[in-house]
Amino acid sequence: MTQLNYNKSQKYKDLDTIYAQCSGPGGLRLSDFMAQKMGLRAGARLLDIGCNRGWQTCFLAKEYFVQITAIDPWDDRMQGDAMVEHVRRNARHWGVGNSVLAQKIGVPDTHFASESFDFAHSTTALEMVHGMQGKEGYMAALREILRVLRPGGVFGLGEPMHLDVAIPEDLLPHVSQPDFAWKDCFRDIHSTVEDIRNAGFEIVEAAHAPDARDWWLEYAAHDPFCKQNPDGDPKTLEIDAGRWTSFGYVIARKPE
Ligand SMILES: C[S@@+](CC[C@H](N)C(=O)[O-])C[C@H]1O[C@@H](n2cnc3c(N)ncnc32)[C@H](O)[C@@H]1O
């Protein structure tokens, strides 16, 4: 098993800023975790899928010295401008403007040439594709990621998932949100692995992240939408108390 350390992310201590610039559990520690699990190496070409405002993208470019194409098709919920505009501004702020290229596109319609990337990475994004477009859309996204990776290239997926148990009855109303209901978006590790394998990848490693609960609690305490609405996700996580909600990762390789 890979020995992990969080030396690169630990020095970024302002969690309010990190969670304001990211969108989901884990922040920069999640990116550090995924980078190490994927074996990210300096000079590699990385596709960051669903990069949001690109704070994690910039962290990876600065601390892992990778060349990143960051994609996100949506506009910012708070400010209304394109996510990729934030990515460009943040890349200048982090001093990695020459290593980050942001494009307003999403999977599966990327139009990149086949075999363009050494690594592809997505955190807390594809479960939303599953929620919106169902299994068919999710599989199309995975096949597109396979297409744009070079043979031997590595895909790292980090996603909110649930433990292998039924939804506790008292939690059910709280994970049935009107938009992106967790019960429709979150899946278990086994079905996620099966989908990634069926899309054509070889599975290297898959598990629940050891720090999943910490990441969720950090998100509940620092995400601006959570701070505005404590009866939303923070309440859900409090009622859940670690019984159902988790965070899983899958590291997969495109066959040579
Ligand atoms: C919850 S945010 C996660 C951001 C970040 N990766 C993180 O871990 O904090 C999910 C992002 O996925 C993006 N997204 C939605 N549909 C997508 C698609 N089809 N392809 C790529 N990204 C997509 C959204 O615009 C949003 O910014």
The ligand as an SDF file (V2000), in Angstrom:
LIG
                    3D

 27 29  0  0  0  0  0  0  0  0999 V2000
  -18.9920   19.8400   -6.5730 C   0  0  0  0  0  0  0  0  0  0  0  0
  -17.9000   20.5260   -7.7680 S   0  0  0  0  0  0  0  0  0  0  0  0
  -16.3760   19.7330   -7.3510 C   0  0  0  0  0  0  0  0  0  0  0  0
  -15.2090   20.5780   -7.6010 C   0  0  0  0  0  0  0  0  0  0  0  0
  -13.8440   20.0750   -7.1980 C   0  0  0  0  0  0  0  0  0  0  0  0
  -13.3260   19.0930   -8.1180 N   0  0  0  0  0  0  0  0  0  0  0  0
  -13.7700   19.5890   -5.7710 C   0  0  0  0  0  0  0  0  0  0  0  0
  -13.4290   18.4100   -5.5440 O   0  0  0  0  0  0  0  0  0  0  0  0
  -14.0380   20.3830   -4.8550 O   0  0  0  0  0  0  0  0  0  0  0  0
  -18.3740   19.6780   -9.2300 C   0  0  0  0  0  0  0  0  0  0  0  0
  -18.0150   20.3840  -10.5040 C   0  0  0  0  0  0  0  0  0  0  0  0
  -18.3150   19.5130  -11.5980 O   0  0  0  0  0  0  0  0  0  0  0  0
  -18.6770   20.3220  -12.6850 C   0  0  0  0  0  0  0  0  0  0  0  0
  -19.3950   19.5160  -13.6930 N   0  0  0  0  0  0  0  0  0  0  0  0
  -20.7150   19.3370  -13.8360 C   0  0  0  0  0  0  0  0  0  0  0  0
  -20.9720   18.5710  -14.9100 N   0  0  0  0  0  0  0  0  0  0  0  0
  -19.7730   18.2620  -15.4570 C   0  0  0  0  0  0  0  0  0  0  0  0
  -19.3630   17.5230  -16.6120 C   0  0  0  0  0  0  0  0  0  0  0  0
  -20.2660   16.9300  -17.4200 N   0  0  0  0  0  0  0  0  0  0  0  0
  -18.0430   17.4290  -16.8840 N   0  0  0  0  0  0  0  0  0  0  0  0
  -17.1180   18.0290  -16.0710 C   0  0  0  0  0  0  0  0  0  0  0  0
  -17.4580   18.7390  -14.9850 N   0  0  0  0  0  0  0  0  0  0  0  0
  -18.7580   18.8640  -14.6830 C   0  0  0  0  0  0  0  0  0  0  0  0
  -19.5010   21.4410  -12.0570 C   0  0  0  0  0  0  0  0  0  0  0  0
  -19.4870   22.5710  -12.8490 O   0  0  0  0  0  0  0  0  0  0  0  0
  -18.7960   21.6620  -10.7250 C   0  0  0  0  0  0  0  0  0  0  0  0
  -17.9080   22.7540  -10.7800 O   0  0  0  0  0  0  0  0  0  0  0  0
  1  2  1  0
  2  3  1  0
  2 10  1  0
  3  4  1  0
  4  5  1  0
  5  6  1  0
  5  7  1  0
  7  8  2  0
  7  9  1  0
 10 11  1  0
 11 12  1  0
 11 26  1  0
 12 13  1  0
 13 14  1  0
 13 24  1  0
 14 15  1  0
 14 23  1  0
 15 16  2  0
 16 17  1  0
 17 18  1  0
 17 23  2  0
 18 19  1  0
 18 20  2  0
 20 21  1  0
 21 22  2  0
 22 23  1  0
 24 25  1  0
 24 26  1  0
 26 27  1  0
M  CHG  2   2   1   9  -1
M  END
$$$$
